[in-house]
Amino acid sequence: MSTPAVLNVGFYNYVMTDKIVALVSADSAPMRRLVQSLRKSGKIIDATQGRRTKSVLFTTGEEVVLSAISQETLAKRLNTGEMVPDEE
């Protein structure tokens, strides 16, 4: 059985690639309001390690993942297959 592909969303936090629906910038006011309302309802997984949120990952479930990495960088990682950093 093969290992499912995961995307490194920063600081050794990973999201399964088959669960990602959308990668969105967190810069707009509507997105910030959405994140605040989801935070109140407990549906946020914060993977920023206290840093500024740059992107929001929507998943197939109810959870939304916050990342300190831009959505362009995350999309590039998805397209190039750079999922897990080299571990030695």
C-alpha positions in Angstrom: 0.0 0.0 0.0 1.5 3.4 -1.0 1.9 6.3 1.4 -0.5 9.1 0.8 1.1 12.3 -0.5 1.3 15.2 1.9 2.0 18.9 1.4 4.4 20.7 3.8 2.5 23.8 4.9 5.4 25.1 7.0 7.2 24.3 10.2 6.9 20.5 9.7 3.1 20.6 9.5 1.5 18.6 6.7 -1.8 18.3 4.9 -2.9 15.4 2.8 -3.0 16.5 -0.8 -6.1 14.5 -1.6 -8.0 16.6 1.0 -7.1 20.0 -0.3 -10.0 21.8 -2.2 -8.6 25.3 -2.5 -5.5 27.5 -1.7 -6.5 31.1 -1.0 -4.6 34.2 0.0 -5.5 35.5 3.4 -4.9 39.1 2.5 -8.5 40.2 1.6 -10.9 41.6 4.2 -13.6 39.0 3.4 -11.1 36.2 3.9 -10.0 37.6 7.2 -13.6 37.9 8.4 -14.2 34.2 7.3 -11.2 33.1 9.2 -12.3 35.0 12.3 -15.8 33.4 12.2 -14.3 29.9 11.6 -11.9 30.5 14.5 -14.8 31.2 16.8 -16.5 28.0 15.7 -13.4 25.9 16.3 -12.9 24.8 12.7 -9.4 26.3 12.2 -6.2 24.3 12.2 -3.5 27.0 12.8 -0.2 25.8 11.2 1.4 29.3 11.3 3.4 28.8 14.5 2.5 32.4 15.6 3.5 34.0 12.3 1.4 36.1 10.0 -1.2 34.0 8.1 -0.5 34.2 4.3 -2.7 31.5 3.0 -5.8 29.5 3.8 -6.3 25.9 2.8 -9.8 24.6 2.5 -10.2 20.9 2.9 -12.9 18.4 2.0 -13.9 18.2 5.6 -15.0 21.1 7.8 -11.5 22.1 8.8 -9.6 25.0 7.3 -5.8 25.2 7.6 -3.9 28.4 8.1 -0.3 28.6 6.8 2.4 31.2 7.0 3.5 30.2 3.5 2.0 32.0 0.5 -0.5 30.2 -1.7 1.9 30.6 -4.7 4.6 28.7 -2.9 2.2 26.0 -1.8 0.8 25.6 -5.3 4.3 25.3 -6.7 5.1 22.6 -4.1 1.9 20.7 -5.2 2.8 21.0 -8.9 6.4 20.1 -8.6 5.8 17.2 -6.2 7.9 18.9 -3.4 5.8 17.5 -0.7 8.1 16.4 2.2 11.4 18.0 2.9 14.5 15.7 2.7 15.0 14.0 6.0 18.5 12.7 6.8 
